[in-house]
Amino acid sequence: MIDINFLRANPDKIRNSLKIKNYDLNTNLFKKIDSMRKKQQIDVEDLQSQKNKLSKEFGELKKNNQDTSQLSIKLEEIKMDLEGKEDLLNESLNDMNDFLLDIPNTPFQEVEPGNGEEDNKVIKTVGNISKRDSIDHLEITSDIDTESAAKLSGTRFSVLKDDVAKLHRALISFMLDVAEKNGYKERYVPYLANTKSLTGTGQLPKFEDDLFKVS
């Protein structure tokens, strides 16, 4: 998620940068939500201050066995007003969070605009691509069984067989070994993740329709 303070300080700069990704950043909407959030934050803090002050006075009156009826009414009014203001503030915070989550990462300055893969520019190539065997890709995919996977789990899954299954396992081991040599630590994590984790990794909310969920 983009830093909100950076966006506040550079809305037009970020908007122009995101045009490379064909994303039109609505800076006016951002300013409107942020302004509303700021006003509601001030209202909530002001009411909280009044509530704390009156609660202290209420305690003093109670301690001295003095009448607290009028102060109780005033406190109840402030509490109700505060609850309403807090609801409005939470709505604005949610609106801002949704707005920020929709914004893609800003590209490097060297990135050139384009509408698809055909517009990509090759910056550098390393090594020579060589063909070491004559196995056709269709022959390789014959070891990827989607029909069995559909019976087991539904569509969009696959069962890897024989050499492809071995290759899959070997690639996992290779990746882990290389990562460990570069200072990473190996972890075995749960297959299920909560909403907060998926939001932090960028899967939500953009790819919500592509994810499987439990209820």
C-alpha positions in Angstrom: 0.0 0.0 0.0 1.3 3.5 -0.9 2.3 5.7 2.0 -0.5 8.1 2.7 1.8 10.9 3.8 3.8 10.5 0.5 0.5 10.7 -1.4 -0.5 13.8 0.5 2.7 15.5 -0.3 3.0 14.4 -4.0 -0.5 13.7 -5.4 0.1 15.1 -8.9 3.6 13.5 -9.1 2.2 10.1 -8.2 -0.8 10.6 -10.6 1.5 11.3 -13.5 3.7 8.4 -12.6 0.8 5.9 -12.6 -0.3 7.0 -16.0 2.4 4.7 -17.3 0.3 1.8 -15.9 -2.8 3.3 -17.5 -4.1 4.0 -14.0 -6.0 7.3 -13.4 -5.5 8.4 -9.8 -8.4 10.4 -8.7 -6.6 13.0 -6.6 -9.7 15.1 -6.0 -11.5 12.1 -4.5 -8.4 11.4 -2.3 -8.4 15.0 -1.0 -12.1 14.9 -0.3 -11.9 11.6 1.7 -8.8 12.8 3.5 -10.4 16.2 4.4 -13.5 14.5 5.7 -11.4 12.1 7.7 -9.5 15.0 9.2 -12.6 16.9 10.2 -14.2 13.8 11.8 -11.0 13.0 13.6 -11.0 16.5 15.2 -14.7 16.1 16.1 -14.0 12.7 17.8 -11.0 14.0 19.7 -12.9 17.1 20.8 -15.8 15.0 22.2 -13.4 12.5 23.8 -11.8 15.5 25.6 -15.1 16.8 26.8 -16.2 13.3 27.9 -13.0 12.9 29.9 -13.3 16.3 31.5 -16.9 15.8 32.5 -16.2 12.3 33.7 -13.6 13.7 36.1 -16.0 16.3 37.3 -18.7 13.6 37.8 -16.2 11.6 39.9 -15.5 14.7 42.1 -19.3 15.4 42.6 -19.9 11.8 43.4 -17.1 11.7 45.9 -18.5 14.8 47.7 -22.1 13.4 47.6 -23.2 16.2 45.4 -26.0 16.2 42.8 -24.8 14.6 39.5 -28.2 14.4 37.6 -27.5 17.3 35.2 -24.0 16.2 34.6 -25.2 12.6 33.9 -27.6 13.9 31.2 -24.8 15.9 29.6 -22.4 13.0 29.7 -25.0 10.7 28.1 -25.6 13.3 25.3 -21.8 13.5 24.7 -21.5 9.7 24.7 -24.3 9.3 22.1 -22.8 12.1 20.0 -19.4 10.5 20.2 -20.6 7.1 19.1 -22.2 8.7 16.0 -19.0 10.6 15.2 -16.9 7.5 15.7 -19.1 5.6 13.2 -18.6 8.3 10.6 -14.9 8.4 11.2 -14.6 4.6 10.8 -16.6 4.9 7.5 -14.1 7.5 6.3 -11.1 5.4 7.4 -12.6 2.4 5.6 -13.1 4.5 2.4 -9.5 5.7 2.6 -8.2 2.2 3.1 -10.2 0.9 0.1 -8.9 3.9 -1.9 -5.3 3.3 -1.0 -5.5 -0.5 -1.6 -6.7 0.1 -5.2 -3.6 2.1 -6.1 -0.9 0.1 -7.8 2.8 0.5 -7.0 4.5 3.4 -8.7 6.9 2.3 -11.5 10.5 3.2 -11.8 11.3 6.3 -13.7 13.0 4.2 -16.4 9.7 2.3 -17.2 8.3 3.3 -20.5 4.5 3.5 -21.2 2.7 0.7 -23.0 -0.6 -1.0 -23.5 0.6 -4.6 -23.5 3.4 -7.1 -23.8 4.0 -6.1 -27.3 5.2 -2.7 -26.0 7.7 -4.1 -23.6 11.3 -3.1 -24.3 14.2 -5.5 -23.8 16.8 -3.8 -21.6 19.3 -6.6 -21.4 19.7 -10.3 -22.2 22.1 -12.6 -20.3 23.4 -15.8 -21.8 22.3 -17.7 -24.9 19.0 -19.7 -25.1 19.9 -23.2 -26.1 17.7 -26.2 -26.8 19.0 -29.4 -25.1 16.3 -31.9 -26.2 13.6 -32.4 -28.7 10.7 -33.0 -26.3 7.5 -31.2 -27.5 5.7 -29.2 -24.9 2.5 -31.2 -25.5 4.4 -34.3 -24.5 5.4 -32.6 -21.3 1.9 -31.5 -20.5 0.6 -35.0 -20.8 1.9 -35.6 -17.3 -0.3 -32.7 -16.0 -3.7 -34.3 -15.2 -6.5 -31.8 -15.0 -9.3 -34.3 -15.2 -8.3 -36.2 -12.0 -7.7 -32.8 -10.3 -11.3 -31.7 -11.2 -12.6 -34.9 -9.5 -10.6 -34.2 -6.4 -10.9 -30.5 -6.0 -12.8 -28.9 -8.8 -11.7 -26.8 -11.7 -8.4 -24.8 -11.9 -6.4 -27.5 -10.2 -4.0 -30.1 -11.6 -2.4 -33.4 -10.6 1.3 -33.6 -11.6 2.5 -37.1 -12.6 5.8 -39.0 -12.9 8.7 -36.8 -14.3 6.7 -33.5 -14.0 6.0 -34.3 -10.3 9.7 -35.0 -9.7 10.6 -31.8 -11.5 8.2 -29.9 -9.3 9.7 -31.3 -6.1 13.3 -30.7 -7.4 12.5 -27.1 -8.3 11.1 -26.5 -4.8 14.3 -27.9 -3.2 16.5 -25.9 -5.6 14.6 -22.7 -4.8 14.9 -23.2 -1.0 18.6 -24.1 -1.2 19.4 -21.0 -3.2 17.3 -18.8 -0.9 19.0 -20.2 2.2 22.4 -19.4 0.7 21.3 -15.8 0.2 20.4 -15.4 3.9 16.7 -16.4 3.9 15.3 -18.7 6.6 13.1 -21.6 5.8 9.5 -21.7 7.2 6.6 -24.1 6.7 3.4 -22.0 7.0 -0.3 -22.9 7.1 -2.2 -23.4 3.8 -4.9 -21.0 4.9 -4.3 -17.3 5.5 -6.5 -14.6 7.0 -7.8 -11.4 5.3 -5.1 -9.2 7.0 -2.3 -11.4 5.7 -3.6 -11.6 2.2 -4.1 -7.8 2.1 -0.5 -7.3 3.3 0.8 -9.4 0.4 -1.3 -7.6 -2.2 -3.8 -10.5 -3.0 -6.7 -8.5 -1.5 -8.8 -6.8 -2.4 -7.8 -6.9 -6.1 -7.8 -10.7 -6.5 -10.6 -11.6 -4.2 -12.6 -13.2 -6.9 -9.7 -15.5 -7.8 -9.2 -16.8 -4.3 -10.9 -19.7 -2.6 -12.3 -19.1 0.9 -13.8 -21.1 3.7 -16.9 -20.1 5.8 
